[in-house]
């Protein structure tokens, strides 16, 4: 059977998933033929998790493949569940239902404030009323409430375990231990820095902040340059992809298609498609990084000003009074 003619795409248009059949591409990218990985979604995740493992390794978190796979699989299920919980929460909020985490007898619990009610009540006590307000069946709200309750309990249990200094945990080697220690160390250093009063040290901090600002400014410039280069490359790649796609259609519709050439064009299209997706992903990441660098720049400028004021003995109150 011959494929129908595909309308050509103008150079200024962008390549999107809609330009290919669902059987060829999905959220993971190009679908290889034949497929490998396994008969379950869990096994398919394992066959496509290399990039995720690399991203975690970049921040010092390394796990055995099986352990990592289990964590990521659970995270994906949690993300899916949270999207459903958020949908319910939006409906509750629209009906002025407020759910808060309160501490009672040293334990965190979820309490609900209903419109017109002065005293907060438990999830179970308010489920029937919430079901009536939101038009969501009670049995579905019960599933959402169970998720909410278990999430609070799990978070509290994790906090207690992490805070424990008992000797039974002395030899525990945590894959995220170095990362958490680094975060704790930076937080403590920041607190000490904010409380610093010695002018010599403050001057050193200001100089460091100025050096950091120069570094951020240079990195911001690099990111913007790379972004412009990617934009230019994508225009060329998308034009080339359109040409290859049209050539594939022409070959397929010919009376005696050259199968070797058909396969060669198909391979080039797939490789180019993957390159385009990778460049778009890099482009999106650069957008996030540029935004972060801009935020860092603003914070550094504020820090430099604060260090300068502290060195000169000026406080926010004194500056306000001077104005």
Buried (B, 14 or more C-beta within 10 A) or exposed (E): EEEEEBEEBEEEEEBEBEBBEEEBBEEEBBBEEEEEBEEEEBEBBBBEBEEBBEEBEEEEBEBEEEEBBBBBBEEEEEEEBEEEBEEBBEBBEEBEBEBEEEEEEEEEBBBBBBEEEEEBBEBEEBBEBBBEBBEBEEEEBBBBBEBBBEBBBEEBEEEEEEEEEEEEEEEEEEBBEEBEEEEEEEEEEEEEBEEBEEEEBBBEBBEBBBEBBEEBBEBBEEBEEBBEEBEEBBEEBBBBBBBBBBBBBEBBEEEEBEEEEBEEBBEBBBEBBEBBBEBBEBBEEBEEBBEBBEEBBEBBEEBBEBBBBBBEEBEEEEEEEEE
